[in-house]
Amino acid sequence: MRIVIDARYLTGEYSGIAQFSEDFLTHLAAEDNLNEYVVYVHPNYRRELPLGGNFTVKSFNARPVSLATLFQFGAVVRREKPDLLHSLFPLTPFFYRGPLLVTIYDLQALLVPEFTGRRPWLIHKAYDLFYWWTYPTAVRRARYIVTTSEATRKDIERIFPRHADRAIVVHPGIDADELAQCPPDLLEQTRRHHGLPERYLLYIGSTRPNKNLPVMLRAYAQALGDYPELGDISLVLVVSPDRFFADCRKLIRTLKISERVQIHRNISEEEKKAFYHGSRALYQVTKYEGFGLPLLEAQACSVPVLAANHAALPEVAGDSALFVDPDDPRAITEGLLRILTEEPLRRDLIEKGQRNLKRFRWEKTIKTVTQIYNHLF
């Protein structure tokens, strides 16, 4: 088969979809040398993908969320004469009528009203219309839908009940063995270079509304006030600045915790590994997650996880995380105390996390996806 993969979330900027796309393509190339692939990325993506001779990488100068995706990219795809177009996000060209497979991570663009917020009113409404037009179109036209969790499949069933029978859950994998290796000199060098505190909670992600950062920040501030034994615990945020970032900085100042919160951007993959290994716990009390990769990354680094009992996180973690209600600051505060001070609990979560990782192997993911390619199209 000749398969075009639209992977244009591979840009010069980090995102969860970009991380998934890069890992997916790397492992797909390692497992499949039979199908012919044409992969489209954004022109400002500069990393080298370790792909085989049956892969060709090209660029298309438009972001995934753009009118160019809808009205221009179809002509580009048609010129490739593919047997299948696999879009690694739920936006697809209107003028492509060939076989189509779409990956959907979550439906927060439709479920979270604030997702398109922090824009002028007219632009905000235009984005709402855009998503409510494009997502249903992609779902309706796709022969099959790959979704990264049962939680997202249920959301598809709720919003698009006529099309839910075409949704197939395929969990992403994780390179746990690589993440587990963190030489002491890398950890010490990263700690010195970034001025990391001795003991800290770690959050990695965006500042979008589904990440629940305002509630998490308030709960952290409350924990510092309520529990003297947490007096030396800092909060380290590794974020991709977006239009919600300024609100978080303002809240940090309002809560008077600026001296306790570090904000880092644009760290390398090796540094990110060291950030995990140096932390006391991952702080992942987020909402509307379609998967939750940081949870598994932390477990691969033997770091316990405080997570939300919401969306895909319980599905991904099983019994290997400490869960709290993301809408209950008091429950989050108590969870912080437990995961930072109860050593038997911490050891138990770390041990269960190691077992949990065995469920998420890229070999299994790729085998399922290539079976979809080869037998359903």
BELDA-V725411 format. One record per residue. N is the residue number from 1. RES is the residue in three letters. SS is DSSP state (@ for helix, = for strand, . for the rest). PSI is psi in radians with two decimals (NA if undefined). D_LAST is the distance of its C-alpha to the last C-alpha in Angstrom with 1 decimal. Layout:
N:RES:SS:PSI:D_LAST ; N:RES:SS:PSI:D_LAST
//
This chain:
1:MET:.:2.62:9.3 ; 2:ARG:=:2.01:11.2 ; 3:ILE:=:2.18:10.6 ; 4:VAL:=:2.24:13.2 ; 5:ILE:=:2.08:14.4 ; 6:ASP:=:1.82:17.1 ; 7:ALA:.:0.73:19.6 ; 8:ARG:.:0.06:22.7 ; 9:TYR:.:-0.14:24.3 ; 10:LEU:.:1.68:25.4 ; 11:THR:.:-2.94:28.8 ; 12:GLY:.:-0.04:32.3 ; 13:GLU:.:2.54:32.6 ; 14:TYR:.:2.46:31.7 ; 15:SER:.:2.85:29.5 ; 16:GLY:@:-0.69:27.6 ; 17:ILE:@:-0.65:24.2 ; 18:ALA:@:-0.74:25.4 ; 19:GLN:@:-0.81:26.3 ; 20:PHE:@:-0.79:22.9 ; 21:SER:@:-0.77:21.1 ; 22:GLU:@:-0.80:23.5 ; 23:ASP:@:-0.71:23.3 ; 24:PHE:@:-0.83:19.6 ; 25:LEU:@:-0.71:19.4 ; 26:THR:@:-0.80:22.3 ; 27:HIS:@:-0.54:20.9 ; 28:LEU:@:-0.76:17.4 ; 29:ALA:@:-0.61:19.4 ; 30:ALA:@:-0.46:21.6 ; 31:GLU:@:-0.43:18.9 ; 32:ASP:.:1.93:16.3 ; 33:ASN:.:0.31:17.9 ; 34:LEU:.:-0.88:15.3 ; 35:ASN:.:2.72:12.6 ; 36:GLU:=:2.26:14.4 ; 37:TYR:=:2.42:14.8 ; 38:VAL:=:2.04:16.8 ; 39:VAL:=:2.21:18.3 ; 40:TYR:=:2.24:20.4 ; 41:VAL:=:3.01:23.4 ; 42:HIS:.:2.56:26.6 ; 43:PRO:.:-0.46:29.4 ; 44:ASN:.:0.17:31.8 ; 45:TYR:.:2.10:29.7 ; 46:ARG:.:-0.12:31.9 ; 47:ARG:.:2.63:30.8 ; 48:GLU:.:2.14:29.5 ; 49:LEU:.:2.25:26.1 ; 50:PRO:.:1.36:26.2 ; 51:LEU:.:2.76:23.1 ; 52:GLY:.:-3.08:22.7 ; 53:GLY:.:-0.26:22.8 ; 54:ASN:.:0.19:19.0 ; 55:PHE:=:2.37:19.3 ; 56:THR:=:2.24:20.9 ; 57:VAL:=:2.22:22.4 ; 58:LYS:=:2.94:23.4 ; 59:SER:=:2.65:25.1 ; 60:PHE:.:2.13:25.1 ; 61:ASN:.:1.21:28.4 ; 62:ALA:.:2.50:27.6 ; 63:ARG:.:2.75:27.2 ; 64:PRO:.:-0.81:24.1 ; 65:VAL:.:1.55:26.2 ; 66:SER:.:2.76:27.4 ; 67:LEU:@:-0.49:27.5 ; 68:ALA:@:-0.61:26.3 ; 69:THR:@:-0.73:22.9 ; 70:LEU:@:-0.71:22.8 ; 71:PHE:@:-0.23:24.4 ; 72:GLN:.:-0.57:24.3 ; 73:PHE:@:-0.47:21.3 ; 74:GLY:@:-0.72:19.0 ; 75:ALA:@:-0.64:21.0 ; 76:VAL:@:-0.77:20.7 ; 77:VAL:@:-0.76:16.9 ; 78:ARG:@:-0.61:17.0 ; 79:ARG:@:-0.42:19.4 ; 80:GLU:@:-0.24:17.0 ; 81:LYS:.:0.98:14.7 ; 82:PRO:.:2.75:11.5 ; 83:ASP:.:-0.30:8.0 ; 84:LEU:=:2.41:7.4 ; 85:LEU:=:2.12:10.4 ; 86:HIS:=:1.93:11.1 ; 87:SER:=:2.18:14.5 ; 88:LEU:.:0.42:16.7 ; 89:PHE:.:2.76:18.7 ; 90:PRO:.:0.80:18.5 ; 91:LEU:.:2.16:19.7 ; 92:THR:.:2.67:17.5 ; 93:PRO:.:2.35:18.7 ; 94:PHE:.:-0.55:19.7 ; 95:PHE:.:0.48:19.4 ; 96:TYR:.:2.17:15.8 ; 97:ARG:.:0.22:13.8 ; 98:GLY:.:-3.10:10.5 ; 99:PRO:.:2.37:7.1 ; 100:LEU:=:2.30:8.8 ; 101:LEU:=:2.30:9.1 ; 102:VAL:=:2.35:12.9 ; 103:THR:=:2.26:15.3 ; 104:ILE:=:2.16:18.4 ; 105:TYR:.:-0.72:21.5 ; 106:ASP:.:3.03:23.9 ; 107:LEU:.:0.58:25.1 ; 108:GLN:@:-0.45:28.6 ; 109:ALA:@:-0.43:28.5 ; 110:LEU:@:-0.43:28.6 ; 111:LEU:@:-0.42:30.6 ; 112:VAL:.:1.83:33.3 ; 113:PRO:@:-0.56:35.6 ; 114:GLU:@:-0.13:37.1 ; 115:PHE:@:-0.67:33.9 ; 116:THR:@:0.22:34.7 ; 117:GLY:.:-3.02:38.4 ; 118:ARG:.:0.66:41.1 ; 119:ARG:.:2.80:40.6 ; 120:PRO:.:2.58:42.9 ; 121:TRP:@:-0.80:42.4 ; 122:LEU:@:-0.73:40.9 ; 123:ILE:@:-0.70:38.3 ; 124:HIS:@:-0.82:37.6 ; 125:LYS:@:-0.62:36.9 ; 126:ALA:@:-0.71:34.8 ; 127:TYR:@:-0.69:32.5 ; 128:ASP:@:-0.84:32.3 ; 129:LEU:@:-0.71:31.3 ; 130:PHE:@:-0.87:28.7 ; 131:TYR:@:-0.68:26.9 ; 132:TRP:@:-0.17:27.3 ; 133:TRP:@:-0.81:25.7 ; 134:THR:@:-0.74:22.9 ; 135:TYR:@:-0.89:21.6 ; 136:PRO:@:-0.60:21.2 ; 137:THR:@:-0.79:19.6 ; 138:ALA:@:-0.74:16.9 ; 139:VAL:@:-0.75:16.4 ; 140:ARG:@:-0.66:16.4 ; 141:ARG:@:-0.34:13.9 ; 142:ALA:.:2.36:11.3 ; 143:ARG:.:-0.70:8.4 ; 144:TYR:=:2.77:9.2 ; 145:ILE:=:2.24:12.4 ; 146:VAL:=:2.22:13.6 ; 147:THR:=:2.56:17.3 ; 148:THR:.:-0.05:19.9 ; 149:SER:.:2.74:22.1 ; 150:GLU:@:-0.56:22.8 ; 151:ALA:@:-0.77:25.4 ; 152:THR:@:-0.62:23.0 ; 153:ARG:@:-0.68:20.8 ; 154:LYS:@:-0.63:24.0 ; 155:ASP:@:-0.71:24.8 ; 156:ILE:@:-0.74:21.6 ; 157:GLU:@:-0.64:22.5 ; 158:ARG:@:-0.71:26.0 ; 159:ILE:@:-0.61:25.3 ; 160:PHE:.:1.13:22.1 ; 161:PRO:@:-0.51:22.5 ; 162:ARG:@:-0.31:20.4 ; 163:HIS:@:0.01:17.2 ; 164:ALA:@:-0.44:18.0 ; 165:ASP:@:-0.15:16.1 ; 166:ARG:@:0.10:12.8 ; 167:ALA:=:2.24:14.5 ; 168:ILE:=:2.17:14.1 ; 169:VAL:=:2.15:17.2 ; 170:VAL:.:1.82:17.0 ; 171:HIS:.:2.39:20.5 ; 172:PRO:.:2.85:21.2 ; 173:GLY:.:-3.07:23.4 ; 174:ILE:.:2.49:26.8 ; 175:ASP:.:1.27:28.9 ; 176:ALA:@:-0.70:31.7 ; 177:ASP:@:-0.68:33.7 ; 178:GLU:@:-0.72:34.0 ; 179:LEU:@:-0.52:35.1 ; 180:ALA:@:-0.40:37.7 ; 181:GLN:.:1.94:39.6 ; 182:CYS:.:1.70:42.0 ; 183:PRO:.:2.50:45.1 ; 184:PRO:@:-0.62:48.3 ; 185:ASP:@:-0.58:49.1 ; 186:LEU:@:-0.75:45.8 ; 187:LEU:@:-0.80:46.6 ; 188:GLU:@:-0.71:50.2 ; 189:GLN:@:-0.74:49.4 ; 190:THR:@:-0.70:46.9 ; 191:ARG:@:-0.75:49.3 ; 192:ARG:@:-0.78:52.1 ; 193:HIS:@:-0.69:50.1 ; 194:HIS:@:0.01:48.8 ; 195:GLY:.:0.66:51.8 ; 196:LEU:.:2.46:50.0 ; 197:PRO:.:2.92:52.2 ; 198:GLU:.:-0.75:53.1 ; 199:ARG:.:2.19:51.4 ; 200:TYR:=:2.65:48.6 ; 201:LEU:=:2.62:45.7 ; 202:LEU:=:2.34:42.5 ; 203:TYR:=:2.32:40.0 ; 204:ILE:=:2.17:37.1 ; 205:GLY:=:-2.76:35.0 ; 206:SER:=:-3.06:35.5 ; 207:THR:.:0.37:38.2 ; 208:ARG:.:2.79:35.9 ; 209:PRO:@:-0.62:37.1 ; 210:ASN:@:-0.28:34.6 ; 211:LYS:@:-0.20:36.1 ; 212:ASN:.:0.42:39.3 ; 213:LEU:@:-0.68:41.6 ; 214:PRO:@:-0.76:44.6 ; 215:VAL:@:-0.72:44.8 ; 216:MET:@:-0.70:44.3 ; 217:LEU:@:-0.73:47.0 ; 218:ARG:@:-0.70:49.4 ; 219:ALA:@:-0.70:48.9 ; 220:TYR:@:-0.79:49.5 ; 221:ALA:@:-0.70:52.6 ; 222:GLN:@:-0.69:53.8 ; 223:ALA:@:-0.70:53.3 ; 224:LEU:@:-0.65:55.4 ; 225:GLY:@:-0.56:58.1 ; 226:ASP:@:-0.52:58.0 ; 227:TYR:.:1.75:57.7 ; 228:PRO:@:-0.47:60.1 ; 229:GLU:@:-0.19:58.4 ; 230:LEU:@:0.23:55.4 ; 231:GLY:.:-0.42:57.8 ; 232:ASP:.:0.19:56.4 ; 233:ILE:.:2.08:52.7 ; 234:SER:=:2.98:51.1 ; 235:LEU:=:2.11:47.7 ; 236:VAL:=:2.11:45.5 ; 237:LEU:=:2.16:42.8 ; 238:VAL:=:1.85:40.2 ; 239:VAL:=:2.72:38.7 ; 240:SER:=:1.89:36.9 ; 241:PRO:.:2.34:39.3 ; 242:ASP:.:-2.95:38.0 ; 243:ARG:.:-0.15:39.9 ; 244:PHE:.:-0.07:40.7 ; 245:PHE:@:-0.73:42.3 ; 246:ALA:@:-0.64:45.8 ; 247:ASP:@:-0.67:46.1 ; 248:CYS:@:-0.73:45.5 ; 249:ARG:@:-0.72:48.2 ; 250:LYS:@:-0.74:50.5 ; 251:LEU:@:-0.66:50.0 ; 252:ILE:@:-0.73:50.8 ; 253:ARG:@:-0.74:54.0 ; 254:THR:@:-0.66:54.9 ; 255:LEU:.:-0.08:54.4 ; 256:LYS:.:0.76:56.7 ; 257:ILE:.:0.33:54.4 ; 258:SER:@:-0.63:53.9 ; 259:GLU:@:-0.22:55.7 ; 260:ARG:@:-0.15:53.4 ; 261:VAL:=:2.19:50.0 ; 262:GLN:=:2.45:48.5 ; 263:ILE:=:2.19:45.7 ; 264:HIS:=:2.56:43.7 ; 265:ARG:.:2.71:41.1 ; 266:ASN:.:0.78:39.2 ; 267:ILE:.:2.71:39.7 ; 268:SER:.:2.97:37.9 ; 269:GLU:@:-0.68:35.5 ; 270:GLU:@:-0.72:38.4 ; 271:GLU:@:-0.69:40.7 ; 272:LYS:@:-0.72:38.3 ; 273:LYS:@:-0.74:38.4 ; 274:ALA:@:-0.64:42.1 ; 275:PHE:@:-0.78:42.3 ; 276:TYR:@:-0.91:40.5 ; 277:HIS:@:-0.51:42.7 ; 278:GLY:@:-0.13:45.8 ; 279:SER:.:2.79:45.1 ; 280:ARG:.:-0.52:46.5 ; 281:ALA:=:2.70:43.5 ; 282:LEU:=:2.32:40.4 ; 283:TYR:=:1.73:41.0 ; 284:GLN:=:0.85:37.7 ; 285:VAL:.:1.16:38.8 ; 286:THR:.:3.08:36.1 ; 287:LYS:.:2.73:34.2 ; 288:TYR:.:0.59:30.7 ; 289:GLU:.:2.33:29.2 ; 290:GLY:.:-0.28:25.4 ; 291:PHE:.:-1.33:26.0 ; 292:GLY:.:0.99:29.2 ; 293:LEU:@:-0.69:28.9 ; 294:PRO:@:-0.54:32.7 ; 295:LEU:@:-0.84:33.4 ; 296:LEU:@:-0.64:31.6 ; 297:GLU:@:-0.74:33.1 ; 298:ALA:@:-0.76:36.5 ; 299:GLN:@:-0.64:36.1 ; 300:ALA:@:-0.46:35.2 ; 301:CYS:.:0.23:38.5 ; 302:SER:.:0.76:40.4 ; 303:VAL:.:2.23:41.1 ; 304:PRO:.:2.73:41.4 ; 305:VAL:=:2.27:39.5 ; 306:LEU:=:2.04:40.8 ; 307:ALA:=:2.86:37.9 ; 308:ALA:=:2.52:37.4 ; 309:ASN:.:0.88:36.7 ; 310:HIS:.:2.54:34.1 ; 311:ALA:.:-2.27:30.4 ; 312:ALA:.:-0.18:28.3 ; 313:LEU:@:-0.77:31.3 ; 314:PRO:@:-0.59:32.5 ; 315:GLU:@:-0.71:29.0 ; 316:VAL:@:-0.70:28.8 ; 317:ALA:@:-0.47:32.4 ; 318:GLY:.:-2.16:33.1 ; 319:ASP:.:0.32:36.8 ; 320:SER:.:0.21:37.1 ; 321:ALA:.:2.80:38.3 ; 322:LEU:=:2.06:41.2 ; 323:PHE:=:2.50:40.0 ; 324:VAL:=:2.83:41.9 ; 325:ASP:.:2.09:41.6 ; 326:PRO:.:-0.20:40.6 ; 327:ASP:.:0.11:42.8 ; 328:ASP:.:1.65:45.9 ; 329:PRO:@:-0.62:47.8 ; 330:ARG:@:-0.72:50.3 ; 331:ALA:@:-0.66:47.6 ; 332:ILE:@:-0.75:46.1 ; 333:THR:@:-0.79:49.6 ; 334:GLU:@:-0.61:50.3 ; 335:GLY:@:-0.68:47.0 ; 336:LEU:@:-0.77:48.0 ; 337:LEU:@:-0.80:51.3 ; 338:ARG:@:-0.84:49.7 ; 339:ILE:@:-0.32:47.1 ; 340:LEU:@:-0.34:49.6 ; 341:THR:@:-0.38:52.6 ; 342:GLU:.:1.67:51.7 ; 343:GLU:@:-0.72:51.2 ; 344:PRO:@:-0.70:50.2 ; 345:LEU:@:-0.78:47.4 ; 346:ARG:@:-0.81:46.3 ; 347:ARG:@:-0.69:46.3 ; 348:ASP:@:-0.75:44.4 ; 349:LEU:@:-0.68:41.6 ; 350:ILE:@:-0.76:41.3 ; 351:GLU:@:-0.79:41.1 ; 352:LYS:@:-0.59:38.5 ; 353:GLY:@:-0.68:36.5 ; 354:GLN:@:-0.68:36.3 ; 355:ARG:@:-0.66:34.9 ; 356:ASN:@:-0.61:32.5 ; 357:LEU:@:-0.46:30.9 ; 358:LYS:@:-0.27:29.7 ; 359:ARG:@:-0.23:27.0 ; 360:PHE:.:1.46:25.3 ; 361:ARG:.:2.31:24.2 ; 362:TRP:@:-0.56:21.8 ; 363:GLU:@:-0.73:20.9 ; 364:LYS:@:-0.74:19.6 ; 365:THR:@:-0.87:17.8 ; 366:ILE:@:-0.68:16.0 ; 367:LYS:@:-0.74:15.2 ; 368:THR:@:-0.77:13.5 ; 369:VAL:@:-0.75:11.5 ; 370:THR:@:-0.51:10.5 ; 371:GLN:@:-0.66:9.5 ; 372:ILE:@:-0.83:7.2 ; 373:TYR:@:-0.90:5.8 ; 374:ASN:@:-0.41:6.2 ; 375:HIS:@:-0.29:5.8 ; 376:LEU:@:-0.07:3.8 ; 377:PHE:.:NA:0.0
//
